[in-house]
């Protein structure tokens, strides 16, 4: 007997199943994504990205985008603020200095240099 097949969006998936997927794929599952035609008849011709996941009871096709799959594994970076405030550099100050150092580019040929003999 085959398992019932379930099509679910990643947003509507049970958190327990999502935790199991992440635990079973510690390095991500973006390489396992597949493109299939949309199963709803009214959306004929459109493709969706899915991840196939099997449990004991169901066979899931989870609709997920590549960005959503990658975002599941990105951990927020905690900054250690050991630098004193008076030692920090504001990024906007650096950008202003770089802009001030840039010289406008000249287009075309460089101007001819006049020889001293011709001027006399």
Buried (B, 14 or more C-beta within 10 A) or exposed (E): EEEEEBBBEBEEBEEEBBEEBEEEBEEEBBEEBEEEEBEEEEEEEEEBBBBBBEEEEEEBBBBBEEEBBEEBEEEEEEEEEEEEEEEEEEEEEEEEEEEEEEEEEEEEEEEEEEEEEEEE
